[in-house]
C-alpha cells in the first residue's frame, strides 16, 4: 500500500504529516488514528541543560514506520517543509548552537 494524499497538520510544537482523512483506509490499525509518516520539529528547543547543553533544532524530522509508503515526491515535500522551518528558526538555532559550544568549552575546563 502506498500513501495517497498526505496532509501537514501544524501543531504548536510539531508538524505532523499523515494520510488525509479523505483517503479510504487512512487509519492505522494499531492506533485507530490517521496513519502518520513523519513529524517535524517546528521550533528549536532545549533537551538538556547544565552542565551539557543540548537542543533539538527546528526542522528535525522523525520518520515513522510508515514512511516507506511515501513516494519520492511526497518525501521531497516533507524535506522542503523541514528546510523552511529550519530557515524560519535560524536565529534560535544559531543562539542554541552558541550555547552548546559555550557549554562544551566550560565543561572541558
C-alpha positions as CSV (number, residue, x, y, z in Angstrom):
1,X,0.0,0.0,0.0
2,X,1.2,3.5,-0.9
3,X,0.5,6.9,0.7
4,X,-2.2,8.6,-1.3
5,X,-2.9,12.2,-0.2
6,X,-0.6,13.5,2.7
7,X,-1.6,16.4,4.8
8,X,0.6,18.7,7.0
9,X,-1.0,19.3,10.4
10,X,0.6,22.3,12.2
11,X,0.5,21.8,15.9
12,X,2.1,24.2,18.5
13,X,5.5,22.4,18.6
14,X,5.3,19.9,15.7
15,X,4.2,19.5,12.2
16,X,2.6,16.0,11.8
17,X,2.5,14.6,8.3
18,X,-0.2,12.0,7.9
19,X,-2.7,10.5,5.4
20,X,-5.7,12.6,4.6
21,X,-8.9,11.6,6.3
22,X,-10.5,11.6,2.8
23,X,-8.4,8.6,1.8
24,X,-10.1,5.2,2.2
25,X,-8.3,3.1,4.9
26,X,-6.4,6.1,6.1
27,X,-6.3,5.0,9.7
28,X,-3.6,2.7,11.2
29,X,-5.0,-0.5,12.8
30,X,-2.7,-0.1,15.9
31,X,-3.8,3.4,16.7
32,X,-7.2,3.7,15.0
33,X,-6.0,7.2,14.1
34,X,-4.7,8.7,10.8
35,X,-1.6,6.9,9.6
36,X,1.5,9.1,10.4
37,X,4.5,9.3,8.1
38,X,6.7,11.9,9.8
39,X,6.9,14.6,12.5
40,X,8.9,17.7,12.1
41,X,10.1,19.9,15.0
42,X,8.5,23.3,14.5
43,X,10.7,25.4,16.8
44,X,14.1,24.7,18.3
45,X,14.1,23.7,22.0
46,X,16.4,22.6,24.7
47,X,16.7,18.9,25.6
48,X,19.4,19.2,28.3
49,X,20.8,22.0,30.4
50,X,23.8,22.4,32.6
51,X,26.4,21.0,32.6
52,X,25.9,19.7,29.0
53,X,23.6,21.9,26.9
54,X,21.8,20.0,24.1
55,X,19.0,21.1,21.8
56,X,16.8,19.8,19.0
57,X,16.8,22.2,16.0
58,X,13.7,23.2,14.1
59,X,13.3,21.2,11.0
60,X,14.4,17.9,12.6
61,X,12.4,15.1,11.0
62,X,11.3,11.9,12.8
63,X,10.2,9.3,10.2
64,X,7.7,6.7,11.3
65,X,7.5,3.1,10.4
66,X,5.0,4.0,7.6
67,X,7.5,6.4,5.9
68,X,8.3,3.7,3.3
69,X,4.8,4.2,1.9
70,X,5.7,7.6,0.7
71,X,6.7,8.5,-2.9
72,X,9.8,10.4,-3.7
73,X,7.7,13.5,-4.4
74,X,6.0,13.2,-1.0
75,X,9.3,12.8,0.8
76,X,10.7,15.8,-1.1
77,X,7.7,17.9,0.1
78,X,8.4,16.9,3.7
79,X,12.1,17.7,3.3
80,X,11.1,21.2,1.9
81,X,8.9,21.8,4.9
82,X,11.8,20.8,7.1
83,X,14.2,23.2,5.4
84,X,11.7,26.1,5.6
85,X,11.1,25.6,9.3
86,X,14.9,25.5,9.9
87,X,15.3,28.7,7.9
88,X,12.5,30.4,9.8
89,X,14.0,29.5,13.2
90,X,17.6,30.2,12.1
91,X,18.2,32.8,14.8
92,X,17.2,30.4,17.6
93,X,19.3,27.6,16.1
94,X,22.4,29.9,16.0
95,X,21.7,31.0,19.6
96,X,21.4,27.4,20.8
97,X,24.5,26.4,18.8
98,X,26.5,29.1,20.6
99,X,25.1,28.0,24.0
100,X,26.1,24.4,23.2
101,X,29.6,25.5,22.2
102,X,30.0,27.5,25.4
103,X,28.7,24.5,27.4
104,X,31.3,22.2,25.8
105,X,34.1,24.7,26.4
106,X,33.2,25.3,30.0
107,X,32.7,21.5,30.6
108,X,36.2,20.7,29.3
109,X,37.8,23.3,31.7
